Amino acid sequence: VRRSQASRLADSVAQALGSGLKFRNVTSERVNENNVEMLVVRGVIANISDQSRDLPLVKLSLYDSANLVVQEKLAPPPERTLAPNESTGFKVSVESPPAAARRFEVTFAPRPGQE
């Protein structure tokens, strides 16, 4: 499958955006809150660089069996910046995730004005 130029550009922006940052220990669970099914994705964002880093938004993408995005959600991390070698937890919850969702990916997205 050939990727579009726009897709490659989006990947390079995402890599630059998350430069020096790494997701760790990402897990998901389905829970029922007040009779509503929720998908909860948690993990850690680590600053693996030797400089403080601004944290972009966390983007959760849900994919179907054909690898098509069926839903995306943006969430702010709990911290605005991370010092070198620091880490912080994150959590993204999706109410009533699509039945077609088979897998997820967590990436970074720019904050407004960060693009």
Summary of the structure (lengths in Angstrom):
residues: 115
radius of gyration: 15.0
end to end distance: 27.8
largest distance: 45.3
contacts: 290
relative contact order: 0.26
helix: 11%
strand: 51%
